[in-house]
């Protein structure tokens, strides 16, 4: 198989990016990197704590710093934070590293259920109404991803990963569900 482009997963909080990335890396037997985990390990503070203590703008600057570092690693699969893709500088960095960007397209209610059942603190999604507004706003930028994969409720994260791997291996040009 020819050298594979790096896979970058994006989407809203609770879309399943981290879990899908784990499954892809297991299937392809390659390294993966979860950007939120990478930040937490290096900053000794969770993204939620950084946002709560220092504000979202400070967190976004830190996030960009670690995205640059992440793109210099050997990780073939990268799961972005829910807001990473929103910053134009981040999109440019990812594109300049010849990555395939995949938007895990979900509906808000599925994400909200995952957000509420997760142990992760999510200061930007404390309130359902605000989270829904954020979801709608972010979709306008998420759609700039190379590929759009509808995450159907009956699919497990492993099945979603298998679909992505099948796409990658098949080498099809346009995988977007636009």
C-alpha positions as CSV (number, residue, x, y, z in Angstrom):
1,X,0.0,0.0,0.0
2,X,1.4,3.5,-0.8
3,X,2.3,5.8,2.1
4,X,-0.9,6.8,3.8
5,X,-1.8,10.4,4.5
6,X,-2.3,11.3,8.1
7,X,-5.9,11.1,9.3
8,X,-7.3,14.1,11.3
9,X,-10.7,13.7,12.9
10,X,-12.9,16.7,13.7
11,X,-16.4,17.3,14.9
12,X,-18.4,18.6,17.9
13,X,-17.8,17.6,21.5
14,X,-19.3,14.1,22.1
15,X,-19.1,13.1,18.4
16,X,-16.7,10.2,19.2
17,X,-13.5,11.5,17.7
18,X,-11.2,10.1,20.5
19,X,-12.7,6.7,20.4
20,X,-12.8,6.4,16.6
21,X,-9.2,7.5,16.5
22,X,-8.3,4.7,19.0
23,X,-10.0,2.1,16.8
24,X,-8.4,3.4,13.6
25,X,-4.9,3.3,15.1
26,X,-5.6,-0.3,16.3
27,X,-6.8,-1.4,12.9
28,X,-3.9,0.3,11.0
29,X,-1.4,-0.6,13.7
30,X,-0.2,3.0,13.8
31,X,0.3,5.7,16.4
32,X,-2.5,8.1,17.3
33,X,-2.6,11.3,19.2
34,X,-5.6,12.9,21.0
35,X,-5.0,16.6,21.0
36,X,-6.9,17.2,24.3
37,X,-4.9,14.4,26.0
38,X,-1.7,15.8,24.5
39,X,-2.4,19.2,26.0
40,X,-3.3,17.8,29.4
41,X,-0.1,15.7,29.6
42,X,2.1,18.7,28.6
43,X,0.3,21.4,30.6
44,X,-0.6,19.3,33.6
45,X,-4.1,20.7,33.3
46,X,-7.2,19.6,31.4
47,X,-8.5,21.7,28.6
48,X,-11.6,22.4,30.7
49,X,-9.5,23.6,33.6
50,X,-7.4,25.9,31.3
51,X,-10.7,27.4,29.9
52,X,-12.1,27.8,33.3
53,X,-9.0,29.4,34.8
54,X,-7.6,31.4,31.9
55,X,-10.5,31.7,29.4
56,X,-11.2,30.2,26.0
57,X,-8.8,32.5,24.0
58,X,-5.8,31.5,26.1
59,X,-6.8,27.8,25.7
60,X,-7.1,28.3,21.9
61,X,-3.6,29.7,21.8
62,X,-2.2,26.8,23.8
63,X,-4.2,24.4,21.5
64,X,-2.5,25.8,18.4
65,X,0.9,25.5,20.0
66,X,0.3,21.8,20.7
67,X,-1.3,21.2,17.3
68,X,2.0,22.3,15.8
69,X,3.9,19.9,18.0
70,X,1.4,17.1,17.3
71,X,1.9,17.5,13.6
72,X,5.6,17.0,14.1
73,X,5.1,13.6,15.8
74,X,4.8,10.2,14.1
75,X,1.1,9.9,14.9
76,X,-0.8,8.9,11.8
77,X,-4.2,9.5,13.4
78,X,-5.0,12.7,15.3
79,X,-8.3,13.5,17.1
80,X,-8.8,17.2,17.4
81,X,-10.6,19.0,20.1
82,X,-14.1,20.2,19.3
83,X,-13.0,23.7,18.6
84,X,-9.5,23.2,17.1
85,X,-10.7,23.3,13.5
86,X,-12.5,26.6,13.9
87,X,-9.2,28.6,13.9
88,X,-8.0,29.4,10.4
89,X,-4.4,29.1,11.4
90,X,-5.1,25.5,12.6
91,X,-6.8,24.5,9.4
92,X,-3.8,25.9,7.4
93,X,-1.3,24.0,9.6
94,X,-3.2,20.8,9.1
95,X,-3.5,21.3,5.3
96,X,0.2,22.1,5.1
97,X,1.0,18.8,6.6
98,X,-0.9,16.9,3.8
99,X,-3.5,15.4,6.1
100,X,-6.9,14.0,5.3
101,X,-9.5,15.8,7.4
102,X,-12.6,13.9,8.3
103,X,-15.7,15.5,9.9
104,X,-17.7,13.1,12.0
105,X,-21.1,14.5,11.2
106,X,-23.5,14.0,14.0
107,X,-26.8,15.4,15.2
108,X,-26.9,17.6,18.3
109,X,-29.0,15.3,20.5
110,X,-26.5,12.4,20.1
111,X,-23.6,14.7,21.0
112,X,-25.6,16.1,24.0
113,X,-26.3,12.6,25.3
114,X,-22.6,11.8,25.1
115,X,-21.6,15.2,26.7
116,X,-23.9,14.6,29.6
117,X,-22.8,11.0,30.2
118,X,-19.1,11.7,29.9
119,X,-16.9,12.2,32.9
120,X,-15.1,15.0,31.0
121,X,-15.9,18.6,32.1
122,X,-17.0,20.7,29.2
123,X,-17.2,24.4,30.3
124,X,-18.4,25.4,26.8
125,X,-21.3,23.0,27.0
126,X,-22.7,23.5,30.5
127,X,-26.1,24.6,29.2
128,X,-28.0,22.7,26.4
129,X,-29.2,25.9,24.7
130,X,-25.8,27.4,24.5
131,X,-24.3,24.1,23.4
132,X,-26.8,23.8,20.6
133,X,-26.0,27.3,19.4
134,X,-22.3,26.4,19.5
135,X,-23.1,23.2,17.5
136,X,-24.9,25.2,14.8
137,X,-22.1,27.8,14.5
138,X,-19.3,25.2,14.4
139,X,-21.0,23.2,11.6
140,X,-20.4,26.1,9.3
141,X,-16.6,25.6,9.7
142,X,-16.6,21.8,10.2
143,X,-18.0,21.5,6.6
144,X,-14.6,22.7,5.3
145,X,-13.2,19.2,6.1
146,X,-12.1,17.0,3.2
147,X,-14.5,14.2,4.0
148,X,-17.8,14.2,5.7
149,X,-18.8,11.0,7.5
150,X,-22.4,10.8,8.8
151,X,-22.2,9.1,12.2
152,X,-25.5,7.1,12.2
153,X,-26.9,6.1,15.6
154,X,-26.8,2.4,14.9
155,X,-23.0,2.4,14.2
156,X,-20.4,1.7,16.9
157,X,-17.2,3.7,17.1
158,X,-15.4,0.6,15.8
159,X,-17.7,0.4,12.8
160,X,-17.1,4.1,12.0
161,X,-13.4,3.5,12.2
162,X,-13.7,0.5,9.9
163,X,-15.6,2.7,7.3
164,X,-12.8,5.3,7.5
165,X,-10.1,2.7,7.0
166,X,-12.0,1.2,4.1
167,X,-12.2,4.7,2.5
168,X,-8.5,5.2,3.0
169,X,-7.5,1.9,1.6
170,X,-9.8,2.2,-1.4
171,X,-8.1,5.5,-2.3
172,X,-11.3,7.1,-3.6
173,X,-10.9,10.8,-4.3
174,X,-14.1,12.3,-2.9
175,X,-15.5,10.9,0.3
176,X,-17.6,13.9,1.2
177,X,-21.3,13.5,1.9
178,X,-21.9,17.1,0.7
